[in-house]
Each structure stands twice: as C-alpha cells, then as structure tokens.
C-alpha cells in the first residue's frame, strides 16, 4: 500500500499518536544550548509553513500531515532522550525528499539556510551594527550622519539618541532577517536606498490622510481620554494638531489632512455665532437699547450655517439696521482675527509638539484651496498669513508642508472664486 493510501486509511495518524507519546519524554537542545520540552506542534507548524511558502499545488493539510507523521516516526526510531533542533530540521528535510515534495524541500531548506546565515551575522561581535551603535554613542550629530538622517529629530538629545539606537538595531534586523541579501548589499553599497527600513520589522502602515471632519463630529480618543466635539476655531485647530501628533505616535510616515479648509470651515462658523451674539449683547449693555430681543436673536444666530448672513432675516429681533450691520461687521472682524490666531497657534504647535517618544515633531502636510465658501476662504487666507509670518523669530516653519490644490473653475484662472488666494 502506498504511503498516500496509508494516510487516507488513517493508519499513519494512529501511528503518529503513538510516536508522539513515545517522543513526549525527549528533551530538545536549542541553538543557544538551552533545553526545552519536545513539542510536536512546533514541528507541525514548521512543516505547514514550508507548504504554505510554495504555490498552491498540494492539499496542504493532508500533505503536511503525511510529512509530520514520517518525522515523528523517524524521531521515535532514534530512541534518544535528547535531540538537537538542527537534527529535527534535518529529519524534516529528509522526509520532504523521500515523499517527493521537492519544491517544499527547496523552500524549507533555503529559508533554513537564510535564517542560519542571518543568526551568524546578527550575533557576530564584528557585525557593523555594533560599530554603528558605537558611533552613535561617541560622536555628535555634526560628525555622525546617522544622527542627522531625519531633519526633525534631535539626534543629540536623550530621546533622539534612544530612537536612533532602536532604529539602528531594527535596520540591521531587517537586513538580516527580512530583506533579500542582494538588496541589503545594494543598500549598504549606496546603489539603492530602502526608505524607512527601520520600520519594516514593525508591520505598521506608512503615511496617512486623516479625515478630521469625522473626528470633529464625533470626538475622539488618544488612548488617554476622550476629546469632545470642538465648538470654536481655536479648539478645531488644537484638536487637528493633537490628531496629527497622536497618529504619528502610532505609525511611521507623514500625516496629512486632505481638505483642511473644508474641515475647519465649520469651526469658523461656530466662532462667528459666538462673536455675533457677544457683540450684540455688548451693544445692548452699553446702549441700553430695549428694542433688541436678545433671546430670540441668539436662537436665530445659533441656527446659522454660514458667516454669509441675510441680515433682513434678523430685523424683527434687531430693528436698528445700521447698528445690526455694524454688529455683523464687527463679529466678522473678530472672527477673522480669532481665525488668524488659531492658525498661528496651529503652526506653532506642529513645530513644537513632540511625538515618537519626544524625539521629533510630527511630519505633517495640509491640502487646501478648494473651499469657496466665505468661512473656508477665511481658513485658507489666515493660514497663509500665519505661515508667511513664520515662527517666533520669523523662522520659516518646517511643518506643515503646504499643498495648495489647483483646479480650473475654482482657483486657477483670473475671475475664479479662489484665484486671489492662489495668486
């Protein structure tokens, strides 16, 4: 009877159970000479991974189990109390060859060889990553390229140094275990550059566009507490900065807001409502005008969804046309000033708020320029003004990277709604 037929009749399965029981007393010697309990499941997993690594031509479960049975029987026949991990892998390879699984053998053997070579390289005291760590330790960033590879990391600071230590080890781990050796060699020789290699072992995604409108609408949690929905343009920009910072802590790569002007425009409206009500309240307190129905006026203002207001709709609550117009214009001016301050604070925050263990500021970018509403235009205008003013000593901000989205019909040609902002 063929071994495959034997498998189908479940004879090897029963035999393997007996072999597993006999092997349960065996002690396995690991590569570092530590002892471990014999675990058939680990052998089964290793065999299954070998089958998974080749194209789908085998019935993985059946074929892998057939090899597993042969391995267990072979180990049992050795009649030894101790076996080395390399000996077990030799037996797996022999069973793969014996049963005709040549492709699986090639894959298993090749992977085993790569891992062995990687271990030798990684643990060698002559390995260059140890030299790289030495250079990080004894040299300042002005003399050591590795400390200056990321422009917004202080490589001489304590947390920057800690980040560079982790980055150096992660890169060498990636080159030893994850990347084809020919590509690792090409990277080291400067023939190619593998970007963000230190994050390959982390399994994280890279770069993200954040739809902050959903965060604004529902609030969000940074993991240390829930932030409620903002109700002022100052809060909108503060939470936008926090969202960028928080996300930067959870993944590598840049953080981008794809429609900054659209997302923050509702914050301008929120601020305008508050300013309009406050200006009219101040007017009543100073003038003593008893004709203004403040409560009804406030209710109507609270329902506004734009800073463009048809003042005739408020005449019943505020009969004095001239004073109503002045109050409106004053509210617009105060909202405009508050929006500028919010944008100024936003830019300062993104250039001072640290992420990634306190070693760098978030790599951030903003897309804007297509919101033609008055409140959206106010966001864009004041962001550009604040950006032009720079930081505290007129330094040009490193972040955010500003991306003005150009589109015909909106801002590209003279006469289009946002052409003045593009210009």
C-alpha angles and dihedrals in degrees: 000000000000119000090244090055088046088056092050090053090053092236094126090048091058091044092050091054090058091046091050091053092049091047094049091089094054119111117219119216110213126212091264089052093251117138125239138178115263106260117190091189092066090053090050091050092050091051092046091052089053091056092043090056095065130064118283100272099117133065088244100204096047097040094044091049092051090056091045091055091052092049093050091049092049093050090048092052090055087070092205131145093210132041133175123234091237090054090054091052090048088055091050091053092049091051091050090052094044093052094046100249092139098158092049090048091052092049094044093046093046092050091047091051092049092050092049092050090046092052091051091050096043098050096041111115088216091060111125096233087072088053089049090054089050091053091050090052102047103032133068121233091258089065102033121066094200090064091055102042091105113049095208098050121091098224093188096054122093096250092040089054091048090051091050092050090054092043093052094050092044092053093051090047089052092049092047100043112014111034129067106257093235090059091046090053092047090051092050091048092052093243091120135008122224104206120222091000090162090068096053093091091051097067092217128142120251129231122357139205108218120213094209092176088078091048091050093048098048104020120234144228127238090197092264100068142335120270115213127223111290119241103189136049089244090057091044093057093042092053091044089057091046091050091053092046094046094049091047088058091056101048143011128250131052129320117221136186106210100200107021096165094048093047096048098040092088088057090058090052090050090052093045092054091053093046094047092052092045094049092051091045089053090048092054092048093051101038100033089223105174095187095076113095096211099183094050090042091053092050092054093046090051089061096054114117097188140036087235101091132184096221092197087075089064099046094098091058095036110029098178103091097190094049092044091054091048091048090050094049091047091051090050091050093049091047090050091051092047090049090053091051090048092052091046091052091046093055092045090049094052090052096047108029108098126217135178099050092326095293103113145013118252118275098236139172135183131208117203145137105094103085105100096181116112092246092047090050089050089056093051095043095050094042090055091046092050091046090051091051090056127197131320096299095031092268115160107252114245090208149078100037104223120223115185106199110221121206132165112245092030111051114337103086132048111270095030116124099254099028090109090058092047091048 
